[in-house]
Each structure stands twice: as C-alpha cells, then as structure tokens.
C-alpha cells in the first residue's frame, strides 16, 4: 500500500517539511528532498506502529487527487507516494524458532511467570514497549 505525502520545499535556511494527510499528526522534516522522503517513510512506520500498539484503527490511504481537492493549503507543495509494507499491519500469529542459552531462557520464563504472562506474550510485550536497553540493575 502507498500513503500520499505532501512536501513543502526547503530553502537554504529551512528544512523540507513532510505531512502525511491520511495520518493525523504524522509529519517529518529533513535538509534535502531525498532525506525528506526517507524521513517520511520512518514517520509513517512509527505512526502506524504506535497506533496499533494503542489499539487504534489505521486509516486507509486516500488518492492524491482526493487529498489535493480536500487540502488547498498544500498548493505549491510536491505530492509523492510512500510505500508501506502491509505485513506491518498484520497481527496474524506466526511461530518462530529462536535459540537462547538455557540461563537466559530460565530468566525469561521466570520474568514471564512473575508477570502472569506466557513466554510468547512476555516477549511480544517487551518488543512493543520498546525496551531497547538492557537493565543492569
């Protein structure tokens, strides 16, 4: 699927601004047009992941023509499409096979049990909460 974006031209002193009209509050900016396109993709992915984590519905992409007609404030801006992998919207369960040292698996199971979760549920919640840094406590 492809989400339309609208890009405000940058200058020597201002960044290129990007707005994703179908995703309220989704925007980004960059110093060059190429960077703006990449940043838009990252912004869309982050917006969708946050919305899914919050249980919100994800709006379907509109056509550029519909958005141009509905948003005259973007007159003179550049329209483009950003591809989004539909798999990121898929909550179908998928079995995975991972290898962990026994001591790590024991610790994982103990933490899952202490929270009343299954191993899979615990891992999924930790991934969603975004704990990128290990705890050294």
N, C-alpha and C positions, 0 to 999 in steps of 0.2 A: 504494500500500500504506500501511497505517496501523499505527504502533507504539504499543502501550499505554504510558502513563506513569502514575506514581503520584506525587501531590503532597502533601508534608507542609505543613500550614498554617503560615504565618509569624505572627509577633506583632509588636508594636511594637519589639522588640529583636532578633528573629531573622528570617532570610530564609525565604522559601518554598523548600523543598527539592524537587527533582525526581529521580526514579530511573526508569531505563528497564530493567525487569527482563529483557527479552529480550537486552539487550546488556551483558554483564558489564563493570562499571566505568564505565558511561555514566551520568552524573548532572550536574546543574547546580543553580543556585540564583539567586534574584532577590528584590528587595524587594517586588514586587507579584505577584499571581496572573497578570496579563496578561504581565508581563515573564518570569515563570517559564515560561509556555507558549512564548514566543519563544525563550528560552534553551534549552529542551528541544529544539526543532527544530534549533538550531545545534549542540547537543551530539550529537544523533543523526547529523546530516550529517558532523560531524567524526569521530565514531567509525567510521562506515561507510567514509569515505574513507581513514582510517588503516589499517583492517583490510584493505581492498582493496589498498592500497599494500604491505602486508606479506604479501599472498597468502593471507589468511585467508578462510574461508567466512563469509558473512553469515547469521546466524540469521533464519529467517522469523518474522514477528510471530505471537505467540500471541493467543488470545482473552482479553479481560478476565476472563471467567468462570474460565478455566483458571488465570490468574495469581492471581486473588483466592483461589482454593482452595489454591494452592501457597505463598502468601506471607501467612500470618496476621499477620506482623509489620507489615503495612501497614494493619491495622484502623484505621478512622477517617480514613484518608487519602483524598484525592479521586482517582478514576481518570479518565483522559481519553485521547484518541487524537491522535497527531501524524502528519500526512500526510507521506510521503516520496516524492519523485519517483522512480519506478522507473528512469528514464533514468540516474540516477547509479550504478546497478548494472550498466549495460550497457557491455561492453568491445568492442562491435562497432566496427570501423574505420569512420571517416567522413572522406570527402575534404572539405577546407576550402580556401578561396581567400583568401589574405591578401596584402596589399600592404606591401612594405618598401622603403626606399631601398636602392639597389644596394650602398652601402658597408656597410650593416647586414647584408644578405644575404651579402655576401662574408665578413664577420666570423663570422656564424652558421655558414656552411659550413666555414670554417677551424677553428672550435672543435669542430664535429661530427666533422670528419675527424681532428682530433688525439686524440679520444676513441674513434675507431673506430666511430662511430655514423652512421646516416643523419641527414639533416636532420630528418625527422619524429621519429625516435627521440630525438634530442637535445632537441628542443623538448618532447616528452612527458616526458622525464626531468626536465628543468628545472622543468616545471609541477608534477610530483609531488613533487619535493624542496622546493618551496615557496620558492624564492629570490625574494622579493618586492622586495628592494632591489637596485638596480644596483651593480655593482662599479666603484669608481673607482680601481682600482689601475693 
